Amino acid sequence: MSTVTAPQPAADPVDDEDPYLEVEDLKVHFSTEDGTVKAVDGLTFSVKRGVTLGIVGESGSGKSVTSLTVLGLHSRRSTDISGSIRVGGTDIVTASAEKVRRMRGKDMSMIFQDPLTALHPYYTIGRQIVESYRVHHDVSKKAAWTRAVEMLDRVGIPQPDKRAKQYPHEFSGGMRQRAMIAMSLVNNPNLIIADEPTTALDVTVQAQILDLLEDLQSEFNSAIILITHDLGVVSEVADDVLVMYGGRCVEHGTVEEVLRESQHPYTLGLLNSVPTLHGDATHDLHPIPGNPPSLLNVPRGCAFHPRCEYAMNDGGPCDTQRPELLPVIGSPTHLAACHLSEEKRRTIRETEVKDGS
Amino acid sequence: MLRFFIRRLLLAILTLTMVSMITFGLFFAIPADPARIQCGERCSAEQVEAVRKNLRLDDPIHEQYVSFVKGIFVGRTYDNGTECGAPCLGLVNFGGREVTEVVKDAFPITLSIAAGAWVLQLILGIGLGMTAAIKRGKMIDKFAVGVALVGAATPIYFFGAMLLVIFRYETSWLPQPSYVSPLESVGGWIVGMILPWMTVALIGFAFETRMTRSQMLETLDEDFIRTSRAKGLRERTVFGRHALRASITPIATSAGLSLAGLLGGAVVTETIFGLNGLGKRAVDAVRMLELSMVMATVLIAALFVVVSTLLVDMLYAVIDPRVRLS
């Protein structure tokens, strides 16, 4: 796992428009035989074009469900959604399935985690990209094929015309992911959701893919949501960060704010659990004790309190009252949901971070 | 690819040889006297002897086998002068007709039944299986699975006979099933074949339905289906072009084998409807201990199975590009 490097200066977000994606108090509940799974429980955030939002969280934090819901890929029958998701002005939650379908792949698209299973094994890469294009544009197969080859070239695949006629299993892992990116971007979507795009790749290829995404973003000015559990990735590419836990947002702010001046014990815990190249090699690693909560039975009060070192239970509010997401004094864009006072948080941060660097 | 094909071809030849040897051997293990049966009940002892000499039934078995196999390739002349042109599969009892002639008459009937029933079976099976998978858990799914189960459990001889009673004898909606060559009258061909087609297909589609349904359900869980929806494809494209295509391999295998089986002769069906296809001929031949006819029908059935497995295996490479490299 890579170390957390100093965040790069955020790319200048294009401010001439309102946020392209606006999520407000999103709740996604699944009713199952065992009860209600509260996969997402009151999420609010927005992303402007040209900006990258990193959503960070462990497995089971609700981050993938969020992205699938934004794309309208949830199952309408068994899912209970409330709140609003506005993409380019259209509310996905209330819009018709047909309307959302027409937006998928065109206004918003997704890059999946494992390109080997995410691409159809029986069709050539070129054919799959052509299909993506022709769903939303009425052009001839030939014109679409030219565009597909163009996109493959743009994402850095050598000999794109030859490669387009090959099958996914004939590509290496990094090239496959590039091809997947080409497929997602062929229609110039304004919103791109990348769900752990580099998890299945090795570190060197990872860096190339992230560079590619940054490049493409500055060229097409798209809003990007990057979902990951890797803080190194976040520190490299994200402008804003949203930390999720138990289906809720626990911290939200610019990447500098969240990673340098973390306001939540969970975020601090994540930062501390990253192995560093400095310090004593004989020291144990510092994972966060315990396991993420089951979304069927989210703990009462603050979802993190069972694992939090500083929880104020038995009389304190942590096990009874759910903390609100409130701005930090002095940084209105930095929000945290924690009952601890700001001074307490600062003390914790100073002692913890000094320890692990 | 070529090496694969040659290997499979050699294997096919080996299989056919084994099948013919085993059949030949089994025939001679039967205690009855083939010469007497060949000649008939009215034959005197001398006539039976003459037949025995003519057919060389006293020769050692392996010599008889070799003559038989040679006959297939170059034709055969019997001791009493009867000639049998290549491919000679022997002579039939009583009339001495060449088996090849009988096969030539019987095969179009079997082919008609097989082809029509197979197509019907596939359409019903795959269609219903796909629908069941798409509408999983709903009434149509339960209905499809139920009907498939009933179909699999119903004996053909009962079902065929029932259809005959209903459509022919009680209501006279359809004429007696008989074979009319499609070259003479397509309409007559279809009308004559409807009952056999329905009999075979309505029993046989059960397997295809269950197989299609389970394959589709598995495929629909795959990541690339989620991707195709994320691209904005219509549901029917997702199901038809992406899901079905990925599920098709095992369906193709069973379809291929099913056709091979049908071409070998739908024995029960042909018997019920009195159609002289290969199946009926085969059953009659076993009953009457006609060695040549038995050999011929068994070999032809085996040939179809071997060829169809070969074709299906090669079809895999067309369907699934990942197979081509190995």
Chai-1 contact restraints between the chains, C-beta under 6 A:
chainA,res_idxA,chainB,res_idxB,connection_type,confidence,min_distance_angstrom,max_distance_angstrom,comment,restraint_id
A,L73,B,R229,contact,1.0,0.0,6.0,A-B,restraint_1
A,R101,B,G232,contact,1.0,0.0,6.0,A-B,restraint_2
A,R104,B,A230,contact,1.0,0.0,6.0,A-B,restraint_3
A,R104,B,G232,contact,1.0,0.0,6.0,A-B,restraint_4
A,G105,B,K231,contact,1.0,0.0,6.0,A-B,restraint_5
A,G105,B,G232,contact,1.0,0.0,6.0,A-B,restraint_6
A,M110,B,A230,contact,1.0,0.0,6.0,A-B,restraint_7
A,T117,B,D223,contact,1.0,0.0,6.0,A-B,restraint_8
A,A118,B,D223,contact,1.0,0.0,6.0,A-B,restraint_9
A,A118,B,F224,contact,1.0,0.0,6.0,A-B,restraint_10
A,A118,B,T227,contact,1.0,0.0,6.0,A-B,restraint_11
A,L119,B,F224,contact,1.0,0.0,6.0,A-B,restraint_12
A,H120,B,F224,contact,1.0,0.0,6.0,A-B,restraint_13
A,H120,B,H242,contact,1.0,0.0,6.0,A-B,restraint_14
A,Y122,B,R245,contact,1.0,0.0,6.0,A-B,restraint_15
A,S132,B,K231,contact,1.0,0.0,6.0,A-B,restraint_16
A,V135,B,G232,contact,1.0,0.0,6.0,A-B,restraint_17
A,V135,B,L233,contact,1.0,0.0,6.0,A-B,restraint_18
A,Y167,B,P321,contact,1.0,0.0,6.0,A-B,restraint_19
A,H169,B,R322,contact,1.0,0.0,6.0,A-B,restraint_20
